């Protein structure tokens, strides 16, 4: 069994910062890409950022220059530093990872999400 657990969400004023963290645990052999998605009420889940096992990153245009994704391969964690937050960033943020378990099965794993609310 493999799972992702997010932390760090909360309420912040526009212009403020938050840092999200996600930890993978369980029967892990290796982790490929890790990333963050978000979903606002009434909207579909959208891509935010991802980072490869080698450290290559990709961002949604809406967060470029404001958000930074990072990972600690030794601890199986991924973080998302969010600066200059806007009310439009309000959403539930979900961690996602492609994980190879100890049985060598490749799994697309999602966390349950952590809410972020940005007040104007």
N, C-alpha and C positions, 0 to 999 in steps of 0.2 A: 504494500500500500504506500502511495506517495501522496503528499498533500502540500499545499501552499497556504501560508497564513500571513495576511497583511496586517499592518499596524501603522499608526501615525496620522490617520485622518482627523478631521475636526472642523471647527468654525474659525474663520479668519476674516479680517477686513480686506477689502480690495487694496491691492498693492503690497500685501503681506506675503509671507512665505510659509510653506509647510514642507516637511520631508516624510515621504512614505517609505516603508520598508516591507519586504516580503521575504519570508524564510521558507525554504523547501526542506521537507523532512521525509523520512521513510526509507524504503529499500531502493536507494539511488545508486546507479552505476555511474552515470554522467548526466550533465545538463547541457543541452544545446542552447538555443536562443531563450532569452527571458525578456519579458516585456510588460507593459502596462496598457490597459484599455480603460475606457470610462463609459458610463451610461447615465444619461440624464433622464428625468421623468418624461415619458412620452416619446423618447428618441431611441434609436437603435444604438447598440454598443459600438463605440468608435475607437480606432487605434490612437494611441498617444505616443508611445516610444518603445523601442526594443534595442537589445544589445546582444551581440553574438558571443559565443564562448571565447572568441579571440579579442573581444572588446570593441568591435565595430558597432556603431550606433546609427539609428534612424529615428527621425521624429516626424510627427504630424506638423504640417505648416503652421497650424494654430498655436503650437507651443514652442516652436523653434526660437532659441535665444532666451527663453524664460525657464524652461525645464531642462534638467540634466539627469540622465539615467546612468547608473553605475552598478557594478556587481562585485561581489567578493566570492571568487570561485572556491576558496578554501572553506568558507562558511555556508556556501549554497544560498547566498542572499542576493537580492537585487533592491536597489533604492531608487527613489525618484525625488530629486530636489526640485521643488516648485517655487519659483520666485515671481514677483510682479503679478500676483494672482488677480484674476478678473471674475466678476460674477458669472460669466459664461463658463468658467472652469468648474462650477458647481456640478457635482456628479458623484456617483459611486465608482470608485476606482478599483479595478480588478487586476490582480497579478496573473500572468500567464507564463507557462514555461513548457518547453519540449524536453521531456525527461526520459532517459533510458534507464529502466529499472534493472535490478539485479538478475532478472530473468531475461534480460536483453530485449525486452519489449519497449517500443517507443510510444510514449504517452503524451497527449496534449492535455495539460493539467491547468485548471483554473482555481483561483482562490475565491472565497465568498465575497470579498469586496470590503472596502473601507470608505465611509462617506466623507466627502469634502464639501463644505459649504462656504462660499465666499460672499460676504455681505457688502452691499454698496454704500 
